[in-house]
Amino acid sequence: MTKRDVITLVLDFAKPPYIPWSMGFTQESLKKLTVHYGTENLDPVLENHILPLGCGDRLGTDLGNDHFQDYFGVVWDRSMDKDIGNVVGCCIPEPDISLYTFPDPLQHTIFASIKKEIDGKPDLYRIFQIGFSLYERAWTLRGMENLLMDMVLNPEFVHELLQKITDYNVLQIVKALTYDIDAVYFGDDWGQQQGLIMGYDLWKKFIYPCVKRMYQTVRSAGKKVFIHSCGDVDELFEDLIEAGLNCFNPFQPEVMNVSQLMKQYSGRLCFHGGLSTQKTLPYGTSAQVQEETKRLLELGSNGGYIFAPAHAVEGDVPLENLLAFIDLVKAQIH
């Protein structure tokens, strides 16, 4: 049974032979692992089960001085956060969609390596990824405060902007579906430590119609839908399931009752993540990391769960805590 088969079992809510995993790390934590294992090629070490494909949100130009301009023209200051950064300036300074021209959603570079990557790792579960897929892409272009105010003051502009982003994504999804992929992943943070950034009513008004259209494009092709949204967003699960969602990430234990939600949505929604990156990993002992890892593996033993930390692991996590969960999940099959 391949790793791809195991993920498929989990998504079908069947009991897997072990709990699969796909773990992400920031540049700082990756350096610790690179030094420890003595190699920059960590794929054979980590043995992740998911193959991420597509790179549209990572295309861009290095401007120097820790600044990066992405494919949409957004400039990011990465002097502090080396992985993503903070937006500099505003691409759409006024609520007028004519002020912005979208890039080519079918740009060759986005898809150029997909077949080669699949051929090189045929046993992994293939997921085409669209980061900053809707709300996040909108606010990076317009500014977060501006966009939130626009939802009240300029609603037609917001609808138009989100529809343009959705059109862009659907074209990209349709192209991605011509490859032998298994799922499409959408990244779009909607949550805070308590509740939604924009509140439920505005989310349902502006965001829901667009995500449903995108998810249904994927589901109508017989593929699965994965999403990533940080924060306290479990109030959206019923809507997201209705829209076509199969698997939710990152499943933050600080803002969600992980065990309760896994039981409540068993057979209806899969989860990916759940190991605390805010508390246990940076501040706990390696024994506490192992204890929390074991609890998650037990909760997911009957299917519907993919193990991972609740976000890309940051550089403030001690090496011994990194190894504590890596070694434990790998021990399932070794």
Steps between C-alpha positions, in 0.01 A plus 500: 500500500645835394489821699250624244277201580518569874394865457216383275380260770505777759300736279243224448473460880634145484733366768858545377793268584659798677444877525651675197672834535612809311705743707615849406787710634619860470847579373638533853374163620607335175856620566499321834386178335749539214790531745372213715448255215800619299309553177299768323280234340260434784233324294638149567537591869156649562314248280203733449200349324384804300663641188428875467476614140478840331684811609294797383507676837878457521584649160652843502812713508761546769531878538795478738522635855261225622220616269313278257239584236257218434333404174203728578724803546477502880823598676591310818747611766673183623749659732324340799285217359728324253227270366213736417561853626286812536331682212652832396281752320163445329439373147137621490504834688135581425189276480524483122573165331615677183812610688635143497588249228519135600796287397469194275343213702640247251858625512717208387728509804210416734446163332839428344628258764178316591544192281867465590424524872222242477721265300779543755276428800217282368415354842398836653152656511496784242353836599501811282532801729360852470626720780338835586204362313225759558463730802876501555570580137242780515645664809860469379394702196267749671632506858327318786344804668388638164340171397314458829365854475410437136280209608276762665561812293572359152339155485469490120874556466569214741269267309669595175852457640422160652330383181807602297723301737262205479502516119880495513505199733242302305706531182802377693303212656366383163857495365629314808229238459651398166783344702476181708435676829285390792390827660518878498606695809383855571683721750292782646521616864162617633544457874637672807566350842130561562261494207519622143688809385201633307223326698267226379245716316758671281681170441176338382414798281834549328717190547262205494366535142854513366639207698197290404562569133868407531441191711227374268734539202732255674232263628323480161825353365495230768788651698528599867507848653750596772508842668724681742358770724667604821301604804165429663288410196311186602172694477549472123533123480139430406515762222835370378379140490195615303731686260701182439785495752667166578795584725570794733841625615671615728260409784646721778448345845528840670180621334315174428399194701690251287365179652141623506506620139660180371218300659228747398601502132606137469397373158434852371824698527864396522759694694870566440711650779422544867840493678541826690751740342406785735557324830617138510764503228684821597446485877428139594742218575575228247295264720201736476542518122496122483196479727302741282614321184390161636160643592447631146607170345253318720217742418563447130548125510167421329553736205423859411830639630843595362760586764691829498592790722231771490714713269843507341726450802677821599865548590427543873435126536797314657657223293409237759132595464523477121648153524247394764204506260693414184644182651169401655291518183769328295518220759150395388647342185858425605 
